[in-house]
């Protein structure tokens, strides 16, 4: 850790505290057992505060480290990887609107995983490709809605019109 980590930790701590404060002032309909829309931002804010404190304390305890110079080959490789990741993130944002969430997300993850991994074997490529295609096919088949409909009809003996938003119940 370095002294820069101390400053990054303070920034993370401030962002987390801001998230928690915003959830305390958020206006929403309160139900008896429902935590509402503030639960996840509050949990993330608390996690950011904990990480910020850890980074700040680690940065304060840090001794001066010798970091590689900007001209070293190691620094140039890291810089190249950073620019490649930035470019792939931009392509992901562009592909998101045309390919949709599932396909573009898994293509992005596959490409970045293969690019950043130290070993690029055929087995690794096949695994990432199969996982991406399976998720895409499951999304196309709308497995969630079909399984929800199946459970509602078979287990709870509900009719198709009693199930909210289930238009696939005609399939037995």
C-alpha positions as CSV (number, residue, x, y, z in Angstrom):
1,X,0.0,0.0,0.0
2,X,1.1,3.5,-0.6
3,X,0.1,7.0,0.6
4,X,-2.1,7.3,-2.5
5,X,-4.2,4.5,-1.0
6,X,-4.9,6.8,2.0
7,X,-6.5,9.4,-0.3
8,X,-8.4,6.8,-2.3
9,X,-9.7,5.4,1.0
10,X,-10.9,8.8,2.1
11,X,-12.7,9.3,-1.2
12,X,-14.3,5.8,-0.9
13,X,-15.3,6.6,2.7
14,X,-16.9,9.9,1.6
15,X,-18.8,8.2,-1.3
16,X,-20.1,5.5,1.1
17,X,-21.2,8.0,3.7
18,X,-23.0,10.1,1.1
19,X,-24.8,7.0,-0.1
20,X,-26.0,6.2,3.4
21,X,-27.1,9.7,4.0
22,X,-29.1,9.8,0.8
23,X,-30.9,6.6,1.8
24,X,-31.8,8.1,5.1
25,X,-33.5,11.1,3.4
26,X,-35.1,9.0,0.6
27,X,-38.9,9.3,0.5
28,X,-40.8,6.0,-0.3
29,X,-43.9,4.1,0.7
30,X,-43.1,2.1,3.8
31,X,-44.7,-1.3,4.2
32,X,-44.6,-3.5,7.2
33,X,-42.2,-6.2,6.1
34,X,-40.7,-4.6,3.0
35,X,-37.3,-3.0,3.5
36,X,-38.0,-0.7,0.5
37,X,-35.7,0.6,-2.2
38,X,-33.1,1.8,0.3
39,X,-31.8,-1.6,1.4
40,X,-29.3,-2.3,-1.4
41,X,-27.9,1.3,-1.6
42,X,-27.5,1.3,2.2
43,X,-25.7,-2.1,2.2
44,X,-23.4,-0.9,-0.6
45,X,-22.8,2.4,1.3
46,X,-21.8,0.5,4.4
47,X,-19.5,-1.8,2.4
48,X,-17.8,1.3,0.8
49,X,-17.4,2.9,4.3
50,X,-15.7,-0.3,5.6
51,X,-13.4,-0.5,2.5
52,X,-12.6,3.2,2.7
53,X,-11.6,2.9,6.4
54,X,-9.5,-0.1,5.6
55,X,-7.7,1.7,2.7
56,X,-7.2,4.8,4.8
57,X,-5.7,2.9,7.7
58,X,-3.6,0.8,5.4
59,X,-2.4,3.9,3.6
60,X,-1.5,5.7,6.8
61,X,0.6,2.7,8.0
62,X,2.2,2.3,4.6
63,X,5.9,2.7,4.1
64,X,7.3,4.3,1.0
65,X,7.4,1.6,-1.7
66,X,9.4,1.7,-4.8
67,X,7.1,1.6,-7.7
68,X,8.2,0.8,-11.3
69,X,9.1,3.8,-13.3
70,X,6.9,5.0,-16.2
71,X,9.5,4.0,-18.8
72,X,9.8,0.4,-17.7
73,X,8.5,-2.3,-19.9
74,X,6.2,-3.5,-17.0
75,X,4.6,-0.1,-16.8
76,X,4.0,0.0,-20.5
77,X,2.3,-3.4,-20.5
78,X,0.0,-2.3,-17.7
79,X,-0.7,0.9,-19.5
80,X,-1.6,-1.0,-22.7
81,X,-3.9,-3.3,-20.7
82,X,-5.6,-0.3,-19.2
83,X,-6.3,1.3,-22.6
84,X,-7.5,-2.1,-24.0
85,X,-9.9,-2.4,-21.1
86,X,-11.1,1.1,-21.6
87,X,-11.7,0.5,-25.3
88,X,-13.5,-2.8,-24.7
89,X,-15.7,-1.0,-22.1
90,X,-16.6,1.6,-24.7
91,X,-17.4,-1.1,-27.3
92,X,-19.5,-2.8,-24.6
93,X,-21.5,0.4,-24.1
94,X,-22.0,0.7,-27.9
95,X,-23.0,-3.0,-28.3
96,X,-25.4,-2.9,-25.4
97,X,-28.1,-1.1,-27.3
98,X,-27.7,-3.3,-30.4
99,X,-27.1,-6.8,-29.0
100,X,-29.0,-6.4,-25.7
101,X,-27.9,-7.0,-22.1
102,X,-27.2,-10.7,-22.0
103,X,-25.2,-11.2,-25.2
104,X,-23.2,-8.0,-24.9
105,X,-22.4,-8.6,-21.2
106,X,-21.2,-12.1,-21.8
107,X,-19.2,-11.1,-24.8
108,X,-17.5,-8.4,-22.8
109,X,-16.8,-10.7,-19.9
110,X,-15.4,-13.4,-22.3
111,X,-13.2,-11.0,-24.1
112,X,-11.8,-9.3,-21.0
113,X,-11.3,-12.6,-19.2
114,X,-9.4,-14.1,-22.1
115,X,-7.4,-10.9,-22.6
116,X,-6.4,-10.6,-18.9
117,X,-5.8,-14.3,-18.2
118,X,-2.2,-15.5,-18.2
119,X,-3.1,-18.8,-19.9
120,X,-5.2,-18.9,-23.0
121,X,-6.0,-22.5,-23.7
122,X,-8.6,-23.9,-26.1
123,X,-10.4,-25.4,-23.2
124,X,-10.7,-21.9,-21.6
125,X,-12.1,-20.4,-24.9
126,X,-14.6,-23.3,-25.3
127,X,-15.8,-22.9,-21.7
128,X,-16.4,-19.1,-22.0
129,X,-18.1,-19.6,-25.3
130,X,-20.4,-22.4,-24.1
131,X,-21.4,-20.4,-21.0
132,X,-22.2,-17.3,-23.0
133,X,-24.3,-19.2,-25.5
134,X,-26.2,-21.1,-22.8
135,X,-27.1,-17.8,-21.0
136,X,-28.2,-16.3,-24.3
137,X,-30.3,-19.3,-25.2
138,X,-31.9,-19.4,-21.7
139,X,-32.8,-15.7,-22.1
140,X,-34.3,-16.3,-25.5
141,X,-36.4,-19.2,-24.2
142,X,-37.5,-17.0,-21.2
143,X,-36.9,-19.9,-18.8
144,X,-37.8,-17.7,-15.8
145,X,-41.3,-17.1,-17.0
146,X,-41.9,-20.6,-18.1
147,X,-40.7,-22.1,-14.8
148,X,-42.7,-19.6,-12.8
149,X,-45.8,-20.6,-14.8
150,X,-45.0,-24.3,-14.4
151,X,-44.7,-23.9,-10.6
152,X,-47.9,-21.9,-10.4
153,X,-49.9,-24.4,-12.4
154,X,-48.5,-27.6,-11.1
155,X,-47.8,-26.9,-7.5
156,X,-50.4,-24.3,-6.6
157,X,-53.0,-25.5,-9.1
158,X,-53.5,-22.0,-10.5
159,X,-55.1,-21.2,-13.8
160,X,-53.3,-19.2,-16.5
161,X,-55.5,-16.1,-15.9
162,X,-54.7,-16.1,-12.2
163,X,-51.0,-15.9,-12.7
164,X,-49.8,-12.3,-13.1
165,X,-48.1,-11.7,-16.4
166,X,-47.9,-15.4,-17.4
167,X,-48.7,-15.7,-21.1
168,X,-46.8,-19.0,-21.5
169,X,-49.2,-21.1,-19.4
170,X,-50.9,-22.5,-22.4
171,X,-47.8,-24.7,-22.9
172,X,-48.3,-27.9,-20.8
